[in-house]
Amino acid sequence: MKAKKLLSIAVLTLLLLLVPLVAMQFSEQVNWGVADFLIAGIMIFTLGVSILYIKTKVINTGQRVLLLLLVVVLFLLLWAELAVGIFGSPFAGS
């Protein structure tokens, strides 16, 4: 993958992480620590790289859509589990 595209994903990741950082300044309900930002950053960056990889390597449109949907759903399920513990796993946030 080109370095420019990876840099774009990294910049977008940092911009998305500004949302909870700014929210922490105005609300006491948002209380993220360094580990939370690190995990969220890794997850968002990995999602971006996965989407880029699938878009560039998978030629069949049906397979591409299915894989993209799978990656996004897995990301959202993991995010929800870490945030509120929808499955009750040991690493859940609740």
The first five atom37 places (N, CA, C, CB, O) and aatype in JSON, in Angstrom:
{
  "aatype": [12, 11, 0, 11, 11, 10, 10, 15, 9, 0, 19, 10, 16, 10, 10, 10, 10, 10, 19, 14, 10, 19, 0, 12, 5, 13, 15, 6, 5, 19, 2, 17, 7, 19, 0, 3, 13, 10, 9, 0, 7, 9, 12, 9, 13, 16, 10, 7, 19, 15, 9, 10, 18, 9, 11, 16, 11, 19, 9, 2, 16, 7, 5, 1, 19, 10, 10, 10, 10, 10, 19, 19, 19, 10, 13, 10, 10, 10, 17, 0, 6, 10, 0, 19, 7, 9, 13, 7, 15, 14, 13, 0, 7, 15],
  "atom_mask": [
    [1, 1, 1, 1, 1],
    [1, 1, 1, 1, 1],
    [1, 1, 1, 1, 1],
    [1, 1, 1, 1, 1],
    [1, 1, 1, 1, 1],
    [1, 1, 1, 1, 1],
    [1, 1, 1, 1, 1],
    [1, 1, 1, 1, 1],
    [1, 1, 1, 1, 1],
    [1, 1, 1, 1, 1],
    [1, 1, 1, 1, 1],
    [1, 1, 1, 1, 1],
    [1, 1, 1, 1, 1],
    [1, 1, 1, 1, 1],
    [1, 1, 1, 1, 1],
    [1, 1, 1, 1, 1],
    [1, 1, 1, 1, 1],
    [1, 1, 1, 1, 1],
    [1, 1, 1, 1, 1],
    [1, 1, 1, 1, 1],
    [1, 1, 1, 1, 1],
    [1, 1, 1, 1, 1],
    [1, 1, 1, 1, 1],
    [1, 1, 1, 1, 1],
    [1, 1, 1, 1, 1],
    [1, 1, 1, 1, 1],
    [1, 1, 1, 1, 1],
    [1, 1, 1, 1, 1],
    [1, 1, 1, 1, 1],
    [1, 1, 1, 1, 1],
    [1, 1, 1, 1, 1],
    [1, 1, 1, 1, 1],
    [1, 1, 1, 0, 1],
    [1, 1, 1, 1, 1],
    [1, 1, 1, 1, 1],
    [1, 1, 1, 1, 1],
    [1, 1, 1, 1, 1],
    [1, 1, 1, 1, 1],
    [1, 1, 1, 1, 1],
    [1, 1, 1, 1, 1],
    [1, 1, 1, 0, 1],
    [1, 1, 1, 1, 1],
    [1, 1, 1, 1, 1],
    [1, 1, 1, 1, 1],
    [1, 1, 1, 1, 1],
    [1, 1, 1, 1, 1],
    [1, 1, 1, 1, 1],
    [1, 1, 1, 0, 1],
    [1, 1, 1, 1, 1],
    [1, 1, 1, 1, 1],
    [1, 1, 1, 1, 1],
    [1, 1, 1, 1, 1],
    [1, 1, 1, 1, 1],
    [1, 1, 1, 1, 1],
    [1, 1, 1, 1, 1],
    [1, 1, 1, 1, 1],
    [1, 1, 1, 1, 1],
    [1, 1, 1, 1, 1],
    [1, 1, 1, 1, 1],
    [1, 1, 1, 1, 1],
    [1, 1, 1, 1, 1],
    [1, 1, 1, 0, 1],
    [1, 1, 1, 1, 1],
    [1, 1, 1, 1, 1],
    [1, 1, 1, 1, 1],
    [1, 1, 1, 1, 1],
    [1, 1, 1, 1, 1],
    [1, 1, 1, 1, 1],
    [1, 1, 1, 1, 1],
    [1, 1, 1, 1, 1],
    [1, 1, 1, 1, 1],
    [1, 1, 1, 1, 1],
    [1, 1, 1, 1, 1],
    [1, 1, 1, 1, 1],
    [1, 1, 1, 1, 1],
    [1, 1, 1, 1, 1],
    [1, 1, 1, 1, 1],
    [1, 1, 1, 1, 1],
    [1, 1, 1, 1, 1],
    [1, 1, 1, 1, 1],
    [1, 1, 1, 1, 1],
    [1, 1, 1, 1, 1],
    [1, 1, 1, 1, 1],
    [1, 1, 1, 1, 1],
    [1, 1, 1, 0, 1],
    [1, 1, 1, 1, 1],
    [1, 1, 1, 1, 1],
    [1, 1, 1, 0, 1],
    [1, 1, 1, 1, 1],
    [1, 1, 1, 1, 1],
    [1, 1, 1, 1, 1],
    [1, 1, 1, 1, 1],
    [1, 1, 1, 0, 1],
    [1, 1, 1, 1, 1]
  ],
  "atom_positions": [
    [[0.84, -1.18, 0.0], [0.0, 0.0, 0.0], [0.88, 1.24, 0.0], [-0.95, 0.0, 1.21], [1.99, 1.25, 0.53]],
    [[0.36, 2.25, -0.59], [1.15, 3.47, -0.67], [1.18, 4.2, 0.66], [0.6, 4.38, -1.75], [0.21, 4.2, 1.42]],
    [[2.3, 4.81, 0.92], [2.48, 5.53, 2.18], [1.5, 6.7, 2.3], [3.92, 6.05, 2.29], [1.07, 7.04, 3.4]],
    [[1.15, 7.31, 1.18], [0.23, 8.44, 1.21], [-1.16, 8.01, 1.71], [0.12, 9.07, -0.19], [-1.81, 8.73, 2.47]],
    [[-1.61, 6.84, 1.27], [-2.92, 6.35, 1.71], [-2.89, 5.98, 3.19], [-3.35, 5.14, 0.86], [-3.84, 6.24, 3.92]],
    [[-1.79, 5.37, 3.63], [-1.67, 5.03, 5.05], [-1.61, 6.29, 5.91], [-0.41, 4.16, 5.3], [-2.17, 6.33, 7.0]],
    [[-0.94, 7.3, 5.41], [-0.88, 8.57, 6.13], [-2.28, 9.19, 6.21], [0.09, 9.54, 5.44], [-2.64, 9.77, 7.24]],
    [[-3.05, 9.08, 5.14], [-4.42, 9.6, 5.15], [-5.26, 8.89, 6.2], [-5.06, 9.44, 3.77], [-6.04, 9.52, 6.91]],
    [[-5.11, 7.58, 6.28], [-5.85, 6.8, 7.29], [-5.42, 7.22, 8.69], [-5.63, 5.28, 7.08], [-6.26, 7.35, 9.58]],
    [[-4.13, 7.43, 8.89], [-3.62, 7.83, 10.21], [-4.16, 9.21, 10.59], [-2.08, 7.84, 10.22], [-4.56, 9.42, 11.74]],
    [[-4.18, 10.14, 9.66], [-4.69, 11.48, 9.94], [-6.19, 11.42, 10.25], [-4.42, 12.43, 8.74], [-6.66, 12.09, 11.17]],
    [[-6.94, 10.63, 9.48], [-8.37, 10.49, 9.73], [-8.62, 9.86, 11.11], [-9.04, 9.64, 8.62], [-9.54, 10.25, 11.82]],
    [[-7.79, 8.91, 11.47], [-7.89, 8.28, 12.79], [-7.7, 9.33, 13.89], [-6.86, 7.15, 12.95], [-8.47, 9.39, 14.84]],
    [[-6.68, 10.14, 13.74], [-6.42, 11.18, 14.75], [-7.57, 12.19, 14.81], [-5.1, 11.9, 14.43], [-7.94, 12.64, 15.89]],
    [[-8.12, 12.53, 13.66], [-9.25, 13.47, 13.64], [-10.47, 12.86, 14.35], [-9.62, 13.85, 12.2], [-11.18, 13.56, 15.08]],
    [[-10.71, 11.58, 14.13], [-11.84, 10.92, 14.8], [-11.62, 10.84, 16.31], [-12.06, 9.52, 14.23], [-12.57, 10.92, 17.08]],
    [[-10.37, 10.68, 16.72], [-10.08, 10.63, 18.16], [-10.2, 11.99, 18.83], [-8.68, 10.06, 18.38], [-10.23, 12.08, 20.06]],
    [[-10.26, 13.04, 18.04], [-10.48, 14.37, 18.61], [-11.9, 14.52, 19.16], [-10.21, 15.46, 17.56], [-12.15, 15.34, 20.05]],
    [[-12.84, 13.74, 18.62], [-14.24, 13.84, 19.07], [-14.36, 13.53, 20.57], [-15.13, 12.87, 18.26], [-14.9, 14.36, 21.3]],
    [[-13.88, 12.37, 21.05], [-13.99, 12.15, 22.5], [-13.1, 13.07, 23.32], [-13.65, 10.71, 22.83], [-13.42, 13.4, 24.46]],
    [[-11.97, 13.48, 22.74], [-11.08, 14.4, 23.46], [-11.78, 15.73, 23.71], [-9.78, 14.62, 22.66], [-11.69, 16.28, 24.81]],
    [[-12.45, 16.25, 22.71], [-13.18, 17.51, 22.88], [-14.39, 17.29, 23.79], [-13.64, 18.06, 21.5], [-14.7, 18.14, 24.63]],
    [[-15.08, 16.15, 23.63], [-16.24, 15.87, 24.47], [-15.86, 15.79, 25.94], [-16.9, 14.56, 24.04], [-16.66, 16.14, 26.81]],
    [[-14.66, 15.33, 26.23], [-14.21, 15.24, 27.63], [-14.08, 16.63, 28.26], [-12.86, 14.51, 27.71], [-14.19, 16.77, 29.48]],
    [[-13.86, 17.65, 27.44], [-13.72, 19.01, 27.95], [-15.05, 19.61, 28.36], [-13.06, 19.88, 26.91], [-15.09, 20.52, 29.19]],
    [[-16.15, 19.1, 27.79], [-17.46, 19.69, 28.02], [-18.42, 18.81, 28.8], [-18.07, 20.04, 26.72], [-19.51, 19.26, 29.17]],
    [[-18.04, 17.58, 29.05], [-18.94, 16.66, 29.73], [-18.16, 15.74, 30.65], [-19.75, 15.84, 28.72], [-17.04, 15.32, 30.34]],
    [[-18.75, 15.44, 31.77], [-18.11, 14.5, 32.68], [-18.53, 13.07, 32.37], [-18.45, 14.84, 34.13], [-18.01, 12.13, 32.97]],
    [[-19.46, 12.89, 31.45], [-19.9, 11.56, 31.07], [-18.9, 10.86, 30.15], [-21.26, 11.63, 30.4], [-18.88, 9.64, 30.07]],
    [[-18.09, 11.64, 29.47], [-17.04, 11.07, 28.62], [-15.76, 11.11, 29.44], [-16.87, 11.86, 27.26], [-15.24, 12.18, 29.76]],
    [[-15.25, 9.94, 29.77], [-14.08, 9.85, 30.63], [-13.14, 8.78, 30.07], [-14.5, 9.52, 32.1], [-13.13, 7.64, 30.54]],
    [[-12.36, 9.15, 29.08], [-11.42, 8.22, 28.45], [-10.05, 8.39, 29.06], [-11.37, 8.44, 26.93], [-9.63, 9.5, 29.39]],
    [[-9.35, 7.29, 29.19], [-7.96, 7.3, 29.62], [-7.04, 7.1, 28.42], [0.0, 0.0, 0.0], [-7.5, 6.98, 27.29]],
    [[-5.77, 7.07, 28.68], [-4.79, 6.88, 27.6], [-5.01, 5.54, 26.91], [-3.34, 6.96, 28.16], [-4.93, 5.45, 25.69]],
    [[-5.28, 4.5, 27.69], [-5.5, 3.18, 27.1], [-6.72, 3.18, 26.18], [-5.68, 2.13, 28.2], [-6.71, 2.52, 25.14]],
    [[-7.76, 3.91, 26.56], [-8.96, 3.99, 25.72], [-8.64, 4.62, 24.37], [-10.06, 4.79, 26.43], [-9.07, 4.13, 23.33]],
    [[-7.88, 5.71, 24.39], [-7.49, 6.36, 23.14], [-6.59, 5.46, 22.3], [-6.79, 7.68, 23.43], [-6.72, 5.42, 21.08]],
    [[-5.7, 4.75, 22.95], [-4.79, 3.86, 22.23], [-5.56, 2.72, 21.57], [-3.72, 3.29, 23.2], [-5.34, 2.43, 20.39]],
    [[-6.45, 2.08, 22.3], [-7.23, 0.97, 21.75], [-8.14, 1.46, 20.63], [-8.06, 0.3, 22.84], [-8.23, 0.82, 19.58]],
    [[-8.81, 2.59, 20.84], [-9.69, 3.13, 19.8], [-8.89, 3.5, 18.56], [-10.45, 4.36, 20.33], [-9.33, 3.25, 17.44]],
    [[-7.72, 4.09, 18.74], [-6.87, 4.45, 17.61], [-6.43, 3.23, 16.82], [0.0, 0.0, 0.0], [-6.46, 3.24, 15.59]],
    [[-6.03, 2.19, 17.52], [-5.62, 0.95, 16.85], [-6.79, 0.34, 16.09], [-5.06, -0.07, 17.87], [-6.65, -0.11, 14.95]],
    [[-7.96, 0.34, 16.73], [-9.14, -0.24, 16.07], [-9.54, 0.55, 14.82], [-10.32, -0.28, 17.04], [-9.81, -0.05, 13.78]],
    [[-9.57, 1.87, 14.92], [-9.98, 2.7, 13.78], [-8.95, 2.6, 12.66], [-10.16, 4.17, 14.21], [-9.32, 2.49, 11.49]],
    [[-7.68, 2.64, 13.01], [-6.63, 2.53, 11.98], [-6.69, 1.16, 11.29], [-5.22, 2.75, 12.61], [-6.56, 1.08, 10.07]],
    [[-6.89, 0.1, 12.07], [-6.99, -1.24, 11.5], [-8.2, -1.35, 10.59], [-7.06, -2.29, 12.62], [-8.13, -1.99, 9.54]],
    [[-9.31, -0.75, 10.98], [-10.49, -0.75, 10.13], [-10.2, -0.05, 8.8], [-11.67, -0.06, 10.84], [-10.55, -0.56, 7.74]],
    [[-9.55, 1.08, 8.87], [-9.22, 1.82, 7.65], [-8.29, 1.04, 6.73], [0.0, 0.0, 0.0], [-8.5, 1.0, 5.52]],
    [[-7.27, 0.43, 7.31], [-6.32, -0.36, 6.51], [-7.02, -1.58, 5.92], [-5.11, -0.8, 7.37], [-6.76, -1.95, 4.77]],
    [[-7.9, -2.21, 6.69], [-8.64, -3.37, 6.19], [-9.54, -3.0, 5.02], [-9.48, -3.99, 7.31], [-9.6, -3.71, 4.02]],
    [[-10.23, -1.88, 5.15], [-11.09, -1.42, 4.06], [-10.26, -1.11, 2.82], [-11.88, -0.17, 4.49], [-10.64, -1.49, 1.71]],
    [[-9.14, -0.44, 2.99], [-8.27, -0.13, 1.86], [-7.76, -1.4, 1.21], [-7.09, 0.74, 2.31], [-7.74, -1.5, -0.02]],
    [[-7.34, -2.38, 2.01], [-6.83, -3.63, 1.48], [-7.89, -4.37, 0.68], [-6.32, -4.52, 2.61], [-7.63, -4.87, -0.42]],
    [[-9.1, -4.45, 1.23], [-10.18, -5.15, 0.54], [-10.53, -4.44, -0.76], [-11.43, -5.25, 1.44], [-10.74, -5.09, -1.78]],
    [[-10.58, -3.11, -0.73], [-10.93, -2.35, -1.94], [-9.89, -2.52, -3.03], [-11.09, -0.88, -1.61], [-10.23, -2.48, -4.22]],
    [[-8.62, -2.69, -2.66], [-7.59, -2.79, -3.69], [-7.32, -4.22, -4.14], [-6.31, -2.19, -3.18], [-6.9, -4.43, -5.28]],
    [[-7.55, -5.21, -3.29], [-7.17, -6.58, -3.62], [-8.32, -7.47, -4.09], [-6.55, -7.2, -2.44], [-8.09, -8.4, -4.87]],
    [[-9.54, -7.2, -3.65], [-10.67, -8.06, -4.02], [-11.32, -7.49, -5.28], [-11.73, -8.15, -2.85], [-11.77, -6.35, -5.31]],
    [[-11.34, -8.3, -6.32], [-11.83, -7.84, -7.62], [-13.34, -8.05, -7.76], [-11.1, -8.56, -8.75], [-14.04, -7.17, -8.26]],
    [[-13.83, -9.19, -7.33], [-15.25, -9.51, -7.44], [-16.06, -8.57, -6.56], [-15.5, -10.99, -7.05], [-15.83, -8.47, -5.36]],
    [[-17.02, -7.87, -7.17], [-17.81, -6.87, -6.45], [-18.62, -7.47, -5.32], [-18.73, -6.14, -7.41], [-18.7, -6.9, -4.24]],
    [[-19.23, -8.61, -5.56], [-20.03, -9.25, -4.52], [-19.19, -9.64, -3.31], [0.0, 0.0, 0.0], [-19.59, -9.43, -2.17]],
    [[-18.03, -10.22, -3.58], [-17.13, -10.59, -2.49], [-16.62, -9.36, -1.76], [-15.96, -11.41, -3.01], [-16.48, -9.37, -0.54]],
    [[-16.35, -8.31, -2.51], [-15.85, -7.06, -1.9], [-16.88, -6.49, -0.94], [-15.5, -6.03, -2.99], [-16.55, -6.11, 0.18]],
    [[-18.12, -6.42, -1.39], [-19.18, -5.86, -0.54], [-19.37, -6.73, 0.7], [-20.51, -5.76, -1.33], [-19.52, -6.21, 1.81]],
    [[-19.37, -8.04, 0.53], [-19.54, -8.95, 1.65], [-18.41, -8.81, 2.67], [-19.63, -10.39, 1.15], [-18.66, -8.75, 3.87]],
    [[-17.18, -8.75, 2.19], [-16.04, -8.6, 3.09], [-16.05, -7.25, 3.8], [-14.73, -8.77, 2.31], [-15.75, -7.17, 4.99]],
    [[-16.38, -6.19, 3.07], [-16.45, -4.87, 3.7], [-17.52, -4.83, 4.77], [-16.73, -3.79, 2.64], [-17.31, -4.27, 5.85]],
    [[-18.67, -5.43, 4.49], [-19.75, -5.49, 5.47], [-19.31, -6.28, 6.7], [-21.01, -6.11, 4.84], [-19.58, -5.89, 7.83]],
    [[-18.64, -7.4, 6.47], [-18.16, -8.23, 7.57], [-17.17, -7.48, 8.45], [-17.51, -9.51, 7.03], [-17.26, -7.54, 9.67]],
    [[-16.23, -6.77, 7.84], [-15.22, -6.03, 8.6], [-15.87, -4.92, 9.43], [-14.17, -5.43, 7.66], [-15.52, -4.72, 10.59]],
    [[-16.82, -4.2, 8.84], [-17.48, -3.11, 9.55], [-18.34, -3.65, 10.69], [-18.35, -2.28, 8.58], [-18.34, -3.08, 11.79]],
    [[-19.06, -4.73, 10.46], [-19.89, -5.32, 11.52], [-19.01, -5.83, 12.66], [-20.76, -6.47, 10.95], [-19.34, -5.61, 13.83]],
    [[-17.91, -6.49, 12.35], [-17.01, -6.96, 13.4], [-16.43, -5.8, 14.2], [-15.87, -7.78, 12.78], [-16.31, -5.88, 15.42]],
    [[-16.09, -4.72, 13.51], [-15.58, -3.52, 14.19], [-16.63, -2.97, 15.15], [-15.18, -2.44, 13.17], [-16.32, -2.67, 16.31]],
    [[-17.87, -2.84, 14.68], [-18.93, -2.29, 15.51], [-19.25, -3.19, 16.7], [-20.18, -2.07, 14.68], [-19.51, -2.69, 17.8]],
    [[-19.24, -4.5, 16.5], [-19.49, -5.42, 17.61], [-18.38, -5.34, 18.66], [-19.62, -6.86, 17.08], [-18.66, -5.34, 19.86]],
    [[-17.15, -5.28, 18.21], [-16.03, -5.17, 19.15], [-16.09, -3.84, 19.89], [-14.7, -5.31, 18.42], [-15.85, -3.8, 21.1]],
    [[-16.41, -2.76, 19.18], [-16.51, -1.44, 19.8], [-17.61, -1.44, 20.87], [-16.8, -0.36, 18.73], [-17.41, -0.93, 21.97]],
    [[-18.77, -2.02, 20.54], [-19.88, -2.07, 21.48], [-19.53, -2.94, 22.69], [-21.15, -2.61, 20.79], [-19.88, -2.6, 23.82]],
    [[-18.84, -4.03, 22.45], [-18.45, -4.9, 23.56], [-17.48, -4.19, 24.5], [-17.8, -6.19, 23.03], [-17.62, -4.28, 25.72]],
    [[-16.52, -3.48, 23.94], [-15.57, -2.75, 24.79], [-16.24, -1.59, 25.51], [-14.41, -2.24, 23.94], [-15.85, -1.23, 26.62]],
    [[-17.26, -1.0, 24.89], [-17.9, 0.17, 25.49], [-18.87, -0.21, 26.6], [-18.63, 0.96, 24.43], [-18.82, 0.35, 27.7]],
    [[-19.76, -1.16, 26.32], [-20.82, -1.45, 27.29], [-20.96, -2.92, 27.63], [-22.1, -0.95, 26.77], [-21.75, -3.26, 28.51]],
    [[-20.23, -3.79, 26.98], [-20.28, -5.21, 27.33], [-21.55, -5.91, 26.9], [0.0, 0.0, 0.0], [-22.23, -6.5, 27.74]],
    [[-21.89, -5.86, 25.63], [-23.14, -6.47, 25.17], [-23.11, -8.0, 25.26], [-23.43, -6.06, 23.75], [-24.17, -8.63, 25.31]],
    [[-21.93, -8.59, 25.27], [-21.81, -10.05, 25.36], [-21.36, -10.5, 26.75], [-20.82, -10.55, 24.3], [-21.4, -11.69, 27.05]],
    [[-20.94, -9.6, 27.58], [-20.5, -9.94, 28.93], [-19.15, -10.64, 28.98], [0.0, 0.0, 0.0], [-18.91, -11.46, 29.87]],
    [[-18.28, -10.34, 28.05], [-16.95, -10.96, 28.06], [-16.08, -10.36, 29.17], [-16.26, -10.78, 26.68], [-16.4, -9.3, 29.7]],
    [[-14.99, -11.02, 29.52], [-14.13, -10.53, 30.6], [-13.49, -9.16, 30.33], [-13.05, -11.53, 30.86], [-13.17, -8.44, 31.27]],
    [[-13.31, -8.8, 29.07], [-12.69, -7.5, 28.76], [-13.7, -6.42, 28.44], [-11.74, -7.65, 27.6], [-13.34, -5.37, 27.9]],
    [[-14.96, -6.65, 28.77], [-16.0, -5.66, 28.51], [-15.81, -4.43, 29.39], [-17.39, -6.26, 28.74], [-15.19, -4.5, 30.45]],
    [[-16.35, -3.33, 28.93], [-16.17, -2.07, 29.63], [-17.08, -1.87, 30.82], [0.0, 0.0, 0.0], [-16.87, -0.93, 31.59]],
    [[-18.07, -2.7, 31.01], [-18.99, -2.46, 32.13], [-18.63, -3.29, 33.34], [-20.42, -2.77, 31.71], [-19.31, -3.21, 34.37]]
  ]
}
